[in-house]
Amino acid sequence: MTTVRIATITPNEYPVAVHVRAHELRSDLGKDSGGGDTAPGAHDFFDIALATCKAHTAMWFAKKKGIPLERIDVTVDSDGAQERQGIYQMHVRLAFHGALDADQRTQLERAAAACPITKLMTTSEVQIDTVVEPA
């Protein structure tokens, strides 16, 4: 089980400190939502999760199979214009760097497509149980 803790940094403001294991990050709302855009927001972290998973999965697969992948670039463009209608579009571009042949590139593309976050986002039933605790 992983625990993520969030705490408001400044009273009556949006920025929060995000704690996961020994790591601390920041999050804020974008200016169009009333925040200061001082850090990525929740939707940004959603997109980051997908991009990171694809990069890590491709690199893990390459190391496991001895494929000479030196690095990977992942770009995710998202469009939440229809989110309220249940559609959140994500467009992913991958660039594999290294002395790779066509078969290796195809294998890496398949591996990245099967990353666990892609599966979580597209095929899993996510159950959320929210409890309000006393302050």
C-alpha positions in Angstrom: 0.0 0.0 0.0 1.3 3.5 -0.8 0.3 6.5 1.2 0.2 10.0 -0.2 -0.2 12.9 2.2 -1.2 16.4 1.2 -1.1 19.5 3.4 -2.0 23.1 2.6 1.1 25.3 2.7 -0.5 28.7 3.3 -4.0 29.1 4.9 -6.7 30.1 2.4 -4.4 29.4 -0.6 -4.3 26.5 -3.1 -0.7 25.4 -3.0 -0.1 22.1 -1.2 2.8 20.0 -0.1 2.7 16.5 -1.4 4.4 13.7 0.6 5.0 10.2 -0.8 7.5 8.0 0.9 10.6 10.2 1.4 9.7 12.6 -1.4 8.1 16.0 -1.2 6.6 17.8 -4.1 4.3 20.7 -4.6 0.9 21.1 -6.3 -1.2 24.2 -7.2 -4.1 25.2 -9.3 -3.5 26.9 -12.6 -4.2 30.6 -13.0 -7.3 29.8 -15.0 -8.7 28.1 -12.0 -7.8 30.8 -9.4 -4.4 29.4 -8.4 -1.0 30.8 -8.8 0.3 28.1 -11.1 3.4 27.7 -8.9 3.5 23.9 -9.4 1.8 21.2 -11.4 -1.9 20.6 -10.7 -3.8 17.3 -10.3 -4.5 17.0 -14.0 -0.8 17.6 -14.7 0.1 14.8 -12.3 -2.4 12.5 -14.1 -0.7 13.2 -17.4 2.8 12.9 -15.7 1.8 9.5 -14.4 1.1 8.2 -17.9 4.3 9.7 -19.4 6.5 8.5 -16.6 5.0 5.0 -16.7 5.6 4.7 -20.5 9.2 5.8 -20.1 10.0 3.5 -17.2 8.3 0.5 -18.8 10.1 0.9 -22.1 13.5 1.3 -20.3 12.7 -1.7 -18.0 11.8 -3.8 -21.0 14.9 -2.7 -22.9 17.2 -3.6 -20.0 15.4 -7.0 -19.5 15.8 -7.9 -23.3 19.2 -6.4 -23.9 17.9 -3.7 -26.3 20.3 -0.8 -26.6 17.8 1.9 -25.6 19.9 4.9 -24.4 17.0 7.2 -23.6 13.3 7.8 -24.3 11.4 11.1 -24.8 7.7 11.0 -24.0 5.3 13.9 -24.8 1.7 13.8 -23.6 -0.7 16.4 -24.9 -4.0 16.3 -23.1 -7.4 17.9 -23.9 -9.9 18.1 -21.1 -12.5 20.1 -23.0 -14.9 17.2 -22.9 -14.0 15.9 -19.5 -17.5 16.7 -18.0 -18.9 14.5 -20.8 -16.6 11.7 -19.7 -13.9 12.1 -22.4 -10.4 13.1 -21.5 -8.1 12.8 -24.5 -4.5 12.1 -24.2 -2.1 12.0 -27.2 1.3 10.4 -26.6 4.4 10.7 -28.6 7.4 8.5 -28.0 11.0 8.9 -29.3 13.4 6.0 -28.7 17.1 6.9 -28.9 19.9 4.4 -29.4 21.2 2.0 -32.0 17.8 0.3 -32.5 16.5 -1.7 -35.4 12.9 -1.7 -36.5 12.0 -4.9 -34.6 13.4 -3.4 -31.4 11.5 -0.2 -31.9 8.3 -2.2 -32.4 9.0 -4.2 -29.2 9.5 -1.0 -27.2 6.4 0.6 -28.6 4.4 -2.5 -27.5 6.0 -2.5 -24.1 5.2 1.2 -23.6 1.6 0.7 -24.7 1.2 -2.0 -22.0 2.5 0.1 -19.1 0.6 -0.4 -15.9 -0.8 3.1 -15.7 -2.2 2.8 -19.2 -4.0 -0.3 -18.0 -5.1 1.4 -14.8 -6.5 4.4 -16.8 -8.2 2.3 -19.4 -9.3 -1.1 -18.1 -9.4 -1.0 -14.3 -12.3 -0.3 -12.1 -11.0 2.3 -9.6 -12.8 2.3 -6.3 -12.4 5.4 -4.1 -13.5 5.4 -0.5 -13.4 8.9 1.1 -13.8 9.5 4.8 -13.8 12.9 6.5 -11.7 12.8 9.7 -11.8 15.3 12.6 -9.3 18.1 12.2 
